[in-house]
Each structure stands twice: as structure tokens, then as C-alpha cells.
Amino acid sequence: MNRRMLLGFDWPLIVMILLLGIMGIVNIYSASHSLEQSGAPLHIKQTYWLILGFLTMFIVAWIGPQRLCAMAYPLFAGAVLSLGAVLLFGRVANNARRWLTLGSFSFQPSEMMRIAVVLILAYYFTRRDQAFPYSLPQLAVPLGMIAVPCALIFKQPDLGTTILIFLVGMSIIMVNGVRLISILCMAGLALGGTAFSWFYVIKGYHRERIISFLFPDKDPLGSAYNQIQSQIAVGSGQFTGKGFMAGTQGQLNFLPEHHTDFAFSVLAEEWGFVGAAVTILLLAGIILRSLLLAYRAKDHLGMLIIVGCTALLFWPAIINMAMVTGMFPVTGMPLPFISYGGSALLTNMAAVGLIQGVVIRRYVFSK
């Protein structure tokens, strides 16, 4: 990677991500210091993951989105096969089968699928030579590309990642332009599918989470417990917060998963509205900056890749913050760059690498 390429990176985007990553490490230290931990402390592990994530970003940007898109179909097929292998041979944890273990190394194929879906849809739409906007029959193939991984991931079960891949895929489809009648048909199919899934597909505990979201007073010590404790934590932070490592819901372990799914609750309790606002502004800055880069992209492929990668960051942020504040049912959706987790962080940084790959080639290369 030469000097011209380094100068071509969008450094404001990198700085905002670095600031969020540091905030995440500090928050993880506060949330996890009282937990029983094996090996290195979680905030040290997250530091290693963040460093590895930036290395991943630079490597992906150096390889370039064009080369990766040329391998989109093999990458997608490999990700689908990996998801199938998870259902057959995956490691079971917390009544879910989501991990493949190879010796001492474990990985979550659904994370790889997030990137694969962006690449294959971007590549597919840039290879089509047809009139816009798209009709529903013309969307049969890309909708199938979304449906297959969603079905395999839902089977694990992992509702959060299923929802995310669906939303990311639909974001790419919609930005290409879809006829109004097709949008209405897809909305009708989605409603019908949701009703069918409620009775015949989704697990009982998923239904309990949705019911407790709508009626939290019905089971405050059971299915609604996480939601209620999270709202208490967020609200008790008030304007300036209780102080670093001085929160009660997180420090006294009233709040479950407070270093992963509910990390934002800990942050809001300890740093209050001010800390939460800074976090939201940084996330909003990353999203808006990425959309500006998509607008400036010199070709359709670059624009679609940035839109897809931006959706990979936007939807988890929206869903997680809505979840911890009681505006969305509880689901396993970490907050980008804040929640603990190496797989999710590497996936997010790979997405940023794809964005940077489009940006640097706008200035450095002729094509």
C-alpha cells in the first residue's frame, strides 16, 4: 500500500470509528470488570480485536471491491455451505447452533454472510442490462439470494442476524429503484409471511419476547426482565450520568449481557444523556459520511457497495438502541464498535474496508 493510497483514505470516517472503538473499550472495562473472566480481560481482548479490525480494514481496502466482487459468487456459495455445515456440525451454546469449530479456532459463518450478501447483490445489479425501476419478477433472483441465507440463519436460530441480512439486502434492492406496485406486493408478502411465521415458524421464546415488548407488565421478572432493567439503566443516567463504574444496574448485574447486547444501557447509565448523545452523534456521523461517499462514488458498483456496507452499520445501531430503550423487542443485536465481540467487530471493519476501497480508487486509480 503506497503513500498515494493512504492519502486517498477517508480519514474523517476512520477517526470517528476510532473514537467509538475507544469508547467501546472503556465501556466494556466498566461493564465487565466484576465478571468472572478466563484469560485476558474482555477490554484487553476487545483492544486486540480493534487493532486486528483496522488491519482487516486496510487489507480489504488494498484488495479492492472490484476484485472481491469478481469472487462474489464463490464467496456467497462458500458462506451458504458454511451455514449448512453449522446446522449439521456446529457447536451448540445457549440452545443455539451458530459456530463452526476447527481445532482451537471458532468462527460464526453468519458474520461472513453479511459481507457476502453485499458483494453478490452489488455485483448482480451492476451486471444487469434492463430498464429501471425493477418489477417483482425481475427481483426473483436477488430476493432468492436474500431468502436462502435468511432461512439457514433463522434455523440456527438467530433472529437478529436474520433480520439484519434481510434489511441490508432490501436496502440494496430499494436503492436500485423498484416499481411502486412491486413494493406494495413485497409489503403484502412480508405481512403474510410474518403472520404465517408467528403461528408456524418462530420459536416460543421469540413470541414471548414480542408479547413482553408489547405488554411488559405481564411478566416483569421473566421474559420482560431484560427490557425493564435496560430501561431503568438508561433512564437513571439522567443528564450527566452516575459516573464511570458507578452505575447500579450494570455494576450489580441486574442488567444481563451488559457488555454485549446491552452495552449502550451501561453507557447511558454511567454517562447519561451527554454520553449517549456523543455516541449517537458519532454513529450518525459515520452513517452520513458513508452516504456522502456513496453519492460521490464514480460508478454504480461502488455506490451499491457503500450503500450495502452503510446498511450493515445503520440497521444494527438503530435496532440495538431501540431495543435497549424499549422501542423494539429484545433480540441479539450488538451495537457497532461499542458492544464486546470480535466477530461482529471484524465484520464491521471489513465493511468499512470496502467503503475505503471504493474511495481510494476514486482518486488513485483510473478504473
Buried (B, 14 or more C-beta within 10 A) or exposed (E): EEEEBEEBBBEEBBEBBBBBBEBBBBBBBBBBBEEEEEEEBBBBBBBEBBEBBBEBBBBBBBBBBBEBBEBBBEBBEBBBEBBBEBEEEBEEEEEBBBBBEEEEEBBBBBBBBBBBBBBBBBBBBBEEEEEEEBBBEBBEEBBEBBEBBBEBBBBBBBBBBBBBBBBBBBBBBBBBEBBEEBBEBBEEEEEEEEEEEEEEBBEEEBBBBBBBBEEBEEBEEEBBBBBBBBBBBBBBBEEEBBEEBEBBBBBEEBBEBBBBBBBBBBBBBBBBBBBBEBBEEBBEBBBEBBBEBBEBBEBEBBBBBBBBBBBBBBBBBBBBBEBBBBEBBBBBBBBBBBBBBBBBBBBBBBBBBBBBBBBBBBEEEEE
